[in-house]
């Protein structure tokens, strides 16, 4: 087994996840079977209870794990299907070790950071890496953080145990440009590498995030003071505004990061040069000028945080690439829609060619979602609802078409007299919010002749879920008599997965999260159809 560990220094949010994903894409293109794993140093067991304003979106794995949003990039850039094994947290590691101690697994030994915590970290790394040629592990946080110390010690030990030619280290740092001095400064990188070496880890390669490309002279200076080969200093500079994160695989491949690492791992010559044609084509489409523009309004309650709807944004971007159009994505606060009928938020709704309401939890901003859906339905604007968006669609139709004035969700009003959105009886018996969630992949049977069937092109689908409330089946007849079609049904639980209004140009919603299965070179069918409908190219006849 070969391991590549990616650490960060100087500052957080430099893009370790993108470097890991891009490196995975390049190595995969060279024929290697890869595994990607994220280590998050926080004490939470997983990301499931985190507020989107705190940590961005919660990414859902195929087997129902709730994880950091970096795992979304892992899947978008590679053919990997992530599971719970692809994420590790401090909380998860300590929880396991403490449970083992309570069960007597350590035979009365004093339980300590070394070896018990570090052994558990290494066990989880090896478990995730099993079956791959190369495992790439992202160590979250920044070198020097107290939370990262056990993880750095564990990955130091792994090189000693596995052999020096089986482990490589990539260190991602910030190389800032000081405007006053008009210079790019390497000193923070030098200090960061010194901190890493103090932990017993010598980087194999250094990836430098900077506003501008690094000169050869500066690369040589960093290589000298950080004790790496000159060509092992990679410039990860800010690309022009017309470019895209999907250019990063080509950027690091052109500078030979994959070659440096493969040499260190004694794998040189075992794989052909990477064929990155599909990435080249994507960048070509993105940077092409004079494309038609499509304006999509994303109406949600967390729009103030740029990563709260990360996968939804990327899925729309993928659909725009597929349809060769320029995406103009406008974020609309659902709370602003509630507050003022003449607000700037309403102006954005009225100028949009398509309206999307994504997932979320809680009552705040719900009435704004419902108002946006009502506008889309009445003015025949293409609409796409995801999870909470489907529930709001049902409430809006029940109130304004079926005449059920008190229609609501039990999530928003526990005493609702007309709960068109409810919770399964089995769920109500479970204690603890996490246990009531439908998480991970569930199947759905699609109705022949429906919009959903036309979009997917097959009778059975499987999509990922993260929610606890469902459409109330006791209202299905009323909806159907008024023209709604329940075009996707989970047959095992008899739950509504997709609902649509055939009389409308494009009016569909799903109880699941299709954004988690979209890729830049394989846009999700629902997003692709939605964008196509927004530009007027979708035939719903």
N, C-alpha and C positions, 0 to 999 in steps of 0.2 A: 504494500500500500504506500502511495505517495501522498504527502500532505503539504498544502500551501496555506499558511496562516497570514491573514491580513489584519494589521493593527493600525491604529490612528494616533496622530500626535498633533500638538500645538492647539488645535481647536476641534470641536465636534462639528458634525454636519458638513463634512468635506466631501462626502460621497463614497464612503467605503463600500456601501451596498452596490453602487453602480460599477465600481472597479471590480468587485467580486463577480457580479453578473456578466460584465463584459469579458473578463478573463475566462469565465466559464464558457461563454459563447465562442471565443477564439479556440480554446482547447477542444471543445466539442466539434468545431469545424475541422480540427485536425484529426478527428477520429477517436478521441479519448472519451471513455465513459466517465462522467464527472458527478460529483456529489457536492452540494452547497449547503452550508450550515451557518446559522446566525447565533452568536452568543450575546445575550443581553445581560448586563451586570445588575439590573434592577432586582429588587426583592420580591416583586410580584411573581406568582407561579407562571402566569402568562399575561398577555396584553388584554384579555377579555374584559376586565373591569375598568380599563383606562378610558378617561374622557377623551374624545377626539381632539379637543383643544390642548390636551396634555401631550399626546403622543401620535397625533394623526390617526388615520384609519386603522381599524383592526382587520388584519388579513386572515382569511379562513382557509385552512388546508383541506385537502380532499377528505381526510378522516376526522374532521371536526376540530382541529386545533385552532386556537385563537392566537395569532402571532403578530410580530412586528411587520410593518409595511414593506421592509426590505425584501421579504420573501416574495412579494409581488413581482419585484424586478427579477428575482431568481427565475421565476416561471416565465416572465415575459421575454427574457433574453435567451433562454435555453429550452430544451425539451423536458426538463425536469418537472415531475409532479411532486410537490412538497407534501410532507406529512408532519405529524407532531415531532418526529425525530429530527426535523431540520431546524428546530428552535430549541435553545437552551437558555435558561435564566438562572440567576443566583438563587432565587426562591425555589425553583424546581430542584436544583442540586442539593441545597440544604434540607429541603423537605424530604428528599429521598434518604439522605444520610441520617437524619434524625429518626425517621421511621425504621430504618435498618437497625439503628442503635436500640430503639425500644423493643425490637423483636429479638435482640440478642445476637445479631449477625456478626458483631465484632468480638464476640467471645470475651467480653469483659474488659477489653482494651480501652484505654483513654482515647476518646474520639477527638481528633485534631484536624486543623486545616491541612497539614501534611502528616500522614498520607491520605486521610479519608476523603476530604473534599477534593483534593487534586486527583485522586484515583477515580472518583465518581465523574469528574469532568472528562478525564481521559476515556473512561468507559463509554460515555455518551458520544464522544467524538468518533470513537471506533465503531460504535453501533450504527451511527449515521453513515459512515464511510463505507460500510460493508458492501462489497459488490462493485465498487467503482474503481477505476484506474487511478484517478486523482481526486482527492477530497480538498475542497477549498473552504476554509473556515474563517468567517468574519468575526473578529473580537470587537464587540461594541465598546463604546466609551473612548476615552483618550488615555494614552500612556501617562502614568502619574496619578490617575484617579485611584483612590483607595479601594473602590469596588472591583477594579480590574486585576488586583495583585494575585489572587488565587488562580485566575485564568492564565495570566502570563507565566506563572510558575508551572502550571500544568503543561502548557505548550513548550516550555523550555525542557521539561522532563521528557516529553515525547520524542524530541530529537535525540536525546541521550539514549532512550530505549529503542527507538526504531532505526537509528543509524543516521549519520549526518547527510547521506545522499538520498534519504527518503523524506526529509523535511526541509521546506524552504519558507522564508519569511519575507513578506512584502509590507513595507511601512509607508503609510499615506500621511503626508504632512502638508502644512500650509507654508507657501513661500510668498510672503506679502510684498506688495508694491507700495512703497512709501512716497506719497505725492510730494511732500516737502523736500525730500532728498532726490526725487526722481530716480529711484533705484529699487530693484528687486533685492530683498534681503534674505540671505540663507541662514542667518544666525538662529532663528527659531527652530529650523530643521535640525541644525547641529545639536542644539540642546535636547530636542525631542529624541534623537537617536542616542544621545548619551544616556538619557533616562531609560531607554529601551535596553541598552547594553548593560546598564546597572542591574537590570532584571535577568541578565544572563542570556540575552537574545541579540544576535548580530544579524541585521537585515541582509537578505540576499539582494533585494532591489528596493529602491525608494521611489515612490510615485509622488510627484510634487504638484499640488494644486496651486495654480497661480492665475492671475488675471491675464498675463501675457506669456507667450512661449519662452522657455528658458534658453538662453544662449549656450553654445557649446562651452564657453569659458566658465559660466556659472555652474553648468553640469559637472565639469571637471573639478571645480572647487568643492561642491557638495560631495562628490565621490571621494576626494582626498580626505576631507575632514570626517567623513562618515564611514570610511574604510570599505567602500564597495567599488566594483568595476565602473569605469566611466560610462559604459553603455547600459549599466543597471540603474541609472538615474533617468526616470521617465517624466516628461513634461506633460502634465494633465492640465492644459490651459483652458481658459474660457473660450468656447467656440463662438462664432458670430451669432447674432440673434436669429438669423435665418436658419441656423443649424438645429441639431437635435441630439438628445442623449443617445440616440441609436447610432450616432457616429462614433461613440467611444470605443467599441470593439475595433474599428479600423484605426483609430488614433493610437491605441496601445500596441496593436499589431505592427503598425508601420515603424514604431520605435523599438520593436523587438522584445517586449516584455515577456512574451511567451517563450522565445528562444532562450533568454537569460534563465528563466525558471526551469525549463526542460533540461538545460545543460547542468544546472545545479542538482537536478533530480536524476541525472544520468539517463535521460530519455531522448536525447538528441538523435535524430535520424530514424526514430521509430515511427514517425508519423509525417505525412506530407505537409507542405505549407498550407495554412488555413485558406479555405475558399470562402471569402466573405462577400460573395456577389449579392446575396439577398440583402445584406446590410447596405451595400453600395447602392442598390436599387432604391431602398427605402429613403436613404439620404437624398438621392436624386429627385425623388418625388417631393420630399419636404422642401427642398431648396429651389424647386422650379418656380419661376415667377409667373405672374399673370394667371394664376389658378382662380376659378370661381370661388367665392367665399360663402360659407354657410354659417349662420348665426344660431347657436343653441343656447337657450337659457336653462341653466341648472339651478333649480329652486330648492334650497335646503336651509337647515337651521345652523349648520356649522361652516358656512361659506367663508367666515372670517379667517379660518385656518387653511392654508394652501394645501396641506396634505390630508385633510379630513376626508376628502373624496378622491384620493389619489388614483385608485384603480378605475373609478368611473371616468375621471378625466383622461387617463391613458387609453381606455377603451374607446372613448369618443375620438381621440386622436388617431387610433388605429383605423377606425372606420373612415375618418377623413382621408387617411393615406390610401386606403383601398379604393375610395371613390374619387381620389385625385382632386380633392378640394381643400381650400384653406379653412381651417376651423377657427371661428371666432366664438370662443366660449365665454359667456357672461355669467357671473355668479350673482344670483339674486337671493337676498335674505328673505325668507318666508315671513319673518316678523315684520319687516318693512312693508310687505304687501298688506298685512293686517292693519297697519297703522294709518296709511294714507292712500286713498284711491288715485291721487295725482302725484305720487312720489316718483323719484327716479327709477325705483325698482319696477313700478308698473310700466314706465316707458320702455324699459328693457324687455319686459314681457311682450309688449305690443309690437316691438321690432323684431322679435325672434321668429325664426322659421321652424323651430322645433322646441318643445318644452319637455324637460326631464325632471322628475322628482325622485331622488335617490332614497336610500335607507336612513334609519335613525331611530332613536328611542325617546320617549317622553312626550309630554303634551305641548311643550313650548314650540311655537311656530306652526302648529298643525293647521290652524284655520287659514294661514297664508298659503300652505300647500293646496288646500281644498279650493281656495279662490283661483289659484293658477290653473288647476285641473278643470275647473268650471269654465274658465276662459278658453282653454284649449278645446274643450268639447263643443262649446257653443259657436266658436269661430273656426272650427274645422282645422285647427293647427295640429300637426303631428305631435302626439304625446306618447311618452314612454315612462312607465312607473316601475320602480325597483323596490321590492320589499315593503317598506313603509309607504312608498309611492303607490303600490297596489291597494293597500288598505285605505289610503286617502281617496283613491279613485272610487272605491266601493262606497265610502261614506258620502262622497259628493253626489254620486248618482242616486243613492238611496234618498238623500234629502231633497235634491232639486228635480228629480225626474219621477221617482216612485212616490214622492210626497210623504216620506217618513221623516218628519221634522226632528225627531229625537235620535236619529241614527248617529251612532258613535262607536267607539272602541272601548272595551273594558280597560284598556291601558290608560286611556285619557279620562275616563269617568267610570269608576268601579260600580256606580249605581245606575249606569245607563239602562234605560227601559227598552231601547231598541239597539242591542249590541250586534251590529252587522259584522263586527270584528270581535272575536272572543278567544278563549283558550280551551284547548282540548281537556276533557275531564281527567284524563290520565296526567296531564301536566299540572292541574290544580292540586293534585295530591302530593306533589313533590316539594320538599322544603328547600329553600335556597334558590336565588334567581338563576344561577348558572345551570342548575339541573332542569329548569323548565324550558331551556332553549332547544330549538331544532338546529343542530350544528352539523356542517359537513354535507356530503353529497346525498341527494335523494332523487329517485327517478320520477318521471312523469310520462303519462301516455297522452299523445296529442290527437286532437279530433281531426279526422280527415276533412280536407276542404277549408280548414280554418286558416287565419292569417299566421298563427303560430306554426302550423304544419308547413305552410308555404315558405316561411322564413327558414325553418330548420331543415326541411326537405326529408324528414324521416319521422316515423311514428313514435319513437321512444327517445327521451333525452335524460340526461343526468346533470344536475346543477347543484351548486353549493348554497347552503342556507345559513342564516344567523338571525333568528327571531324567535319570539315565544307566542305570538298571537296569530290567529288564523281567520280566514273568512268563515262566517257562520253559515253552515250548510242549510239551515232552516229558511234562509232567505233566497236560496238559489232559484226556486220556481218564479218568484216575483221578478228577479233580475232577467231571467230567460224570457219571460213573457213580454218584458219591455225591450227585448232585442239584444241583451248581452249574451255572449257565448263563453262558457267555461271550457276553454280549449286545451287546457293542460290539467290533468288530475293525477295525483299520487294515488294509485290504486290500492296500495297496501294499507294506507291510513284514511283513504277517501277524503283527501284534502285538496283544496283548489290551489293549483300552482300557477296557472295563467288564465287571465280573463281579458276579453277584448270586445269591442263594439264595431261590428261589421259595417254599420251605416256610416261610419266615420272614415275619413281619409286614412288615418293611421292612429289607432287609439288602443294601446295594449299595455299590459303590466304583468309582471311576474313576482311571485312571493320569494324568489331566490335572488342571488347576486351573480348575474352573468358576467359582470366585469372581471371576476377573478379568473376567467378562462379565456380572456382575450390576449392576443399577441400582435406585435407590429406587423408581422408577416402572415397573420391569420386572425383578422378581426372577428369578434364574436358575431354570429348571424343576426342577433337582435339589434346590436348597435349598428351594424352595417346597414340593415334594413331601415332603421330609424333615420340615420343620416341620409340615406338614399331618398327616403320620403320627404325629408326636410328640404332637399334640393329639387324635389319634384320629379325624381326619376323612378319612383317605386310604383309599380302597377298593382293596385289592390283589387283589381277586377276579378 
